[in-house]
Amino acid sequence: MKLFALVAVSAAVLCAQAPVQSPITKLPPDTVVATSDGKPITAGEIRGILESGDPQAIGLAKNSPEQFLGSLFVTRYLAAEAEKQHLAEQSPLKEQLKYILDRLMSGAAMNQIRESYNVPEEAINDFYAHNQSRYEFARIKVITIGFCPTVPKNLGTSDAAIEAAAKAAVAASSCTNKHTEEQAHDMAVGIVGRLRGGEDFVKLVAQYSEDPDSKATEGDFGLITRDGAFKQEIKDAVFAVKDDDVSDPIRSGNFFYIIKIKERGVQPLTNVHEGIIQELKQKHFTDTMSEIQKRFKPVITRPDFFTNQ
């Protein structure tokens, strides 16, 4: 077996960061699920294989269990034959197996470094205190003006360009908004001017906003956080607008949004505690691995050896 093939196998195993759901997780581990040549294999054995994260094994077990098991039993038989002949003690297999085992064990060690680190509560509190801006929230009101997308021209003739044009055409044909993008923008600009001139936000929501959900609650849009799932252009605008002002029209998707701040604050530590722990664990892991890599930075004395391989 070529070394690169063995490395690929080990890399596939190391890529698994979390156990993969096995199709037989409900069976007790000692349940015999198949036999071959008079030898049984249990649910626990197969579960261990599938939880290695090897996508090829997982896919084969799901889509072709007989082929998966046949390959597994053949592999086990041949491995046993190789063991009888002490092939693992012969080069180059000896070195290849050692390399794979080292990779697997180093992966286990890295997981241990990451997961065994207990973040001190003092460090959590200090991180929270020094990163208040990251945990800001704002409750906002919005006026939403929609528009129909236009089909872009000259996208090209590639398959991807044709597909993009087709999607844009479908979106444009099914759009129920009554404005073009230019009309929606001009309307939004006019509304912003009226708001800054002193008109009531709630009244203009009722008159112009085209989002039925927020319109039904006088423009209330809910809670926005810096690390939330909203689009970045919305979050940027929310945390840039002043309390006594409204935003300029913000284009996002097929809408222009006008935003007014209803309430600002900072999320309590209890809301972000777990996220801080995971971030500090990752930092500890990154710092530790960086130090290890520095310690073992190689000095190549014969570069010609590597260029001639």
Protein Blocks (a to p, Z undefined) as FASTA:
>chain_A
ZZklmmmmmmmmmmpmbdcddfklmpcfklcfbdeehiacdfklmmmmmmnopaklmmmm
mmmmmlmmmmmmmmmmmmmmmmmnommmpcfklmmmmmmmmmmmmmmmmmmmmmmpccdf
klmmmmmmmmmmmmgccddddddddddddddehkbjcfklmmmmmmmmmmmmmpcbfbdf
klmmmmmmmmmmmmmnopafklmmmmmoccfklmmnnopabjcdfklmbdfklmmmmmmp
cfkbccddddehjbdcddddfbdcdddfklmmmmmmmmmmmmmmmmmmmmmmmmmoccdf
blmlmmmZZ
